Amino acid sequence: MAAAATNDLDTVAAWLRDSTRVVVLTGAGISTESGIPDFRGPNGVWTKNPGAEKKATLQHYLSNRDARVQNWQNRVSGNTWGEAAPNAGHFALADLERKSRLHTLVTQNIDGLHLKAGTSESKFIEIHGNIREFRCMSCTDRGPIERVLDRVRNGEDDPPCRSCGGILKTATISFGQSLVMSDLQRAEDAASGCDVFLAIGTTLAVYPVANLPATALQNGARLVIINDAETTYDRAAHAIFREPIGTVLPALVERV
């Protein structure tokens, strides 16, 4: 740990008040209180069912028509996260922006709950994509997911791209799929210039996003971790909070 990591809210709130650039990285843990399960926690989707992780690979999706059919049926049946509502943690980060203390919010989540809570798109990077849009895997066609879901409801079980006939997919980044380089570069630039970096609800185990705290630390930033389990950066953190995110984050932002 960085010399005696604190868990004092007033101390960290003072860091945020005095900062010139605060960058936040959120992971699945911030959305569990909205009813969306995490992946790698003790009760995570992939912890309980390792086979589910294989089904999240791009290769599996592209090569398996049945997987695509099931994916679209899940979407139209409501067996997804599209109706989930933001929780106190999401609203706290939107409040941090309103207090002019948020420079950039990078999320590993695809649920869009930060936007629903009021975070500005201009300050927001969905590094793993989102479930609001579709994209064609062969051409540049992209648009609102409802266009595809309407086709599924009307009987197309695996609707092809109307522009080129290619395979359509939710605009999320699957395992084996490259990140959008402009998004990653923007996130790295934000981390390299921040003076406080908050890692919230993430185990910091998925790369290259897990490099962002290291980038911040190398440039002199303070690292604050809010997560219910240990992370790979705990020994380097300046502050660590293990309490529920929906409790500690609003209490922290209220003090800013």
C-alpha positions in Angstrom: 0.0 0.0 0.0 1.0 3.6 -0.5 2.0 4.8 3.0 -0.9 3.9 5.3 -3.8 4.0 2.9 -6.6 6.0 4.5 -10.3 5.1 4.7 -11.3 8.6 6.0 -14.0 10.2 3.9 -13.2 13.8 4.9 -9.5 13.3 3.8 -10.5 12.0 0.4 -13.2 14.6 0.0 -10.5 17.3 0.5 -8.4 15.7 -2.2 -11.3 15.9 -4.6 -12.0 19.5 -3.6 -8.4 20.5 -4.2 -8.0 18.6 -7.4 -7.7 20.0 -10.9 -8.6 16.8 -12.7 -10.5 13.8 -11.3 -10.8 10.7 -13.4 -13.1 7.8 -12.5 -13.1 4.2 -13.6 -16.1 2.1 -12.9 -16.7 -1.6 -13.2 -19.5 -4.1 -12.7 -19.5 -3.6 -8.9 -21.2 -0.2 -9.2 -24.2 -1.7 -11.0 -24.9 -4.7 -8.7 -27.1 -2.5 -6.5 -29.2 -2.0 -9.7 -29.8 -5.7 -10.0 -27.1 -6.4 -12.6 -24.7 -9.2 -11.5 -21.0 -8.8 -11.7 -18.7 -11.3 -13.4 -15.7 -12.1 -11.3 -16.9 -11.5 -7.8 -17.7 -14.4 -5.4 -21.2 -14.6 -6.8 -20.3 -13.4 -10.3 -21.8 -14.8 -13.5 -18.5 -16.3 -14.6 -17.5 -17.4 -11.1 -20.6 -19.6 -10.9 -20.6 -20.6 -14.5 -17.2 -20.6 -16.2 -18.8 -21.7 -19.4 -20.6 -18.4 -19.7 -17.3 -16.6 -20.2 -16.7 -18.7 -23.4 -20.1 -17.6 -24.7 -18.9 -14.0 -24.3 -16.2 -14.4 -26.9 -16.5 -12.8 -30.4 -15.5 -16.1 -32.1 -18.4 -18.0 -30.4 -20.9 -15.3 -31.5 -19.7 -15.2 -35.1 -19.4 -18.9 -35.6 -22.5 -20.0 -33.8 -25.9 -19.1 -35.3 -27.7 -20.6 -32.4 -25.9 -18.3 -30.0 -26.9 -15.3 -32.1 -30.5 -16.4 -32.2 -30.5 -16.9 -28.4 -28.9 -13.5 -27.9 -31.6 -11.7 -29.9 -34.4 -13.7 -28.2 -32.9 -12.7 -24.8 -33.1 -9.0 -25.9 -36.7 -9.0 -27.0 -37.9 -11.1 -24.1 -36.5 -8.6 -21.6 -33.9 -11.0 -20.3 -31.2 -8.2 -20.3 -30.3 -5.1 -18.4 -32.1 -2.5 -20.5 -34.7 -1.7 -17.9 -32.3 -1.4 -15.0 -32.3 1.9 -13.1 -29.3 3.8 -11.8 -28.6 3.5 -8.1 -27.1 5.9 -5.5 -23.6 5.3 -6.7 -24.4 6.4 -10.3 -26.2 9.5 -9.1 -23.3 10.4 -6.8 -20.9 10.5 -9.8 -23.4 12.7 -11.7 -23.4 14.9 -8.7 -19.6 15.0 -8.7 -19.8 16.3 -12.2 -22.3 19.0 -11.2 -19.8 20.1 -8.6 -17.3 20.6 -11.4 -15.0 17.9 -10.0 -15.2 15.3 -12.7 -13.0 15.5 -15.7 -13.6 12.0 -17.3 -15.6 8.9 -16.3 -14.5 5.7 -17.9 -16.7 2.7 -17.5 -16.2 -1.0 -18.2 -20.0 -1.4 -18.0 -22.3 -1.6 -21.0 -25.5 -0.9 -19.2 -25.7 2.9 -19.8 -26.7 3.6 -16.2 -24.3 6.5 -15.8 -26.0 8.3 -18.7 -29.4 7.6 -17.2 -28.2 9.1 -13.9 -27.1 12.3 -15.6 -23.4 12.0 -16.5 -22.6 14.1 -19.6 -21.7 12.2 -22.8 -18.9 14.6 -23.3 -17.2 13.3 -20.1 -18.1 9.7 -20.6 -16.2 6.8 -22.2 -17.9 3.4 -22.6 -14.7 1.5 -23.1 -16.5 -1.8 -23.6 -19.3 -0.4 -25.8 -23.0 -0.4 -25.0 -26.3 -2.3 -25.4 -28.2 0.7 -26.8 -26.9 0.3 -30.3 -26.1 -2.4 -32.9 -23.2 -2.7 -35.2 -22.4 -4.7 -38.3 -19.4 -6.9 -38.1 -18.6 -6.5 -41.8 -19.3 -2.9 -42.6 -19.7 0.4 -40.8 -23.5 0.2 -40.3 -24.6 1.2 -36.8 -27.7 2.5 -35.1 -30.3 2.2 -32.3 -30.7 -1.4 -31.2 -34.5 -1.1 -31.4 -34.2 -1.3 -35.2 -32.9 -4.8 -34.9 -35.2 -5.8 -32.1 -38.2 -4.8 -34.1 -37.1 -7.1 -36.9 -36.7 -10.0 -34.4 -40.1 -9.3 -33.0 -41.4 -9.5 -36.6 -39.9 -13.0 -37.2 -36.3 -12.6 -38.1 -34.4 -14.8 -35.7 -30.9 -13.8 -36.8 -31.4 -10.5 -38.8 -28.5 -9.7 -41.2 -27.2 -6.3 -42.0 -29.5 -4.5 -44.4 -26.5 -2.7 -46.0 -24.2 -5.6 -46.7 -25.8 -8.8 -45.4 -23.2 -9.2 -42.6 -23.7 -10.4 -39.0 -25.2 -7.9 -36.6 -24.2 -7.6 -33.0 -24.9 -5.4 -30.0 -22.4 -2.6 -30.0 -20.5 -4.1 -27.1 -16.8 -5.3 -27.0 -16.6 -9.0 -26.6 -13.6 -11.1 -25.6 -11.4 -11.4 -28.7 -12.7 -8.0 -30.1 -10.4 -5.0 -30.2 -11.3 -1.9 -28.2 -12.0 1.3 -30.0 -8.6 2.9 -30.1 -9.8 6.5 -29.9 -11.7 5.6 -26.7 -8.7 3.9 -25.2 -6.4 6.8 -26.1 -8.8 9.3 -24.6 -8.9 7.3 -21.4 -5.1 7.0 -21.2 -4.7 10.7 -21.8 -7.2 11.5 -19.0 -5.4 9.2 -16.6 -2.0 10.6 -17.4 -3.2 14.1 -16.6 -5.3 13.5 -13.5 -4.4 14.2 -9.9 -7.0 11.9 -8.3 -8.0 8.6 -9.8 -11.1 6.8 -8.4 -11.4 3.1 -9.2 -14.9 2.0 -8.3 -16.4 -1.5 -8.4 -13.7 -3.0 -10.4 -11.1 -5.7 -9.6 -8.7 -4.0 -12.0 -7.9 -7.3 -13.6 -9.0 -6.7 -17.2 -6.3 -5.2 -19.5 -5.6 -2.8 -21.1 -8.1 -0.8 -18.9 -6.4 -2.1 -15.8 -3.3 -0.1 -16.9 -5.1 3.2 -16.3 -4.4 3.4 -12.5 -0.7 2.7 -13.2 -0.7 5.5 -15.7 -2.2 7.8 -13.1 0.2 6.8 -10.3 3.2 7.2 -12.6 2.2 10.8 -13.1 1.7 11.6 -9.4 -2.0 11.0 -8.9 -3.6 9.8 -5.8 -5.4 6.4 -6.2 -8.7 5.8 -4.4 -10.2 2.3 -4.5 -13.9 1.7 -3.6 -14.5 -2.1 -4.0 -15.9 -4.8 -1.8 -13.0 -7.2 -2.5 -9.3 -6.9 -2.9 -7.8 -5.5 -6.1 -4.5 -5.9 -7.8 -3.7 -2.2 -6.9 -4.5 -2.3 -3.2 -0.8 -2.0 -2.2 -0.4 1.1 -4.3 -3.6 2.8 -3.2 -3.7 6.0 -1.2 -7.3 5.3 0.1 -9.4 2.1 0.2 -13.0 1.7 1.0 -14.7 -1.7 1.3 -18.2 -0.5 2.2 -21.1 -0.8 -0.3 -20.6 1.7 -3.2 -24.2 3.0 -2.8 -23.3 4.0 0.7 -19.8 5.3 0.7 -19.8 7.1 -2.7 -22.7 9.4 -2.0 -21.3 10.1 1.5 -18.0 11.0 -0.1 -19.4 13.3 -2.8 -21.7 15.0 -0.3 -18.5 16.2 1.5 -16.9 17.6 -1.6 
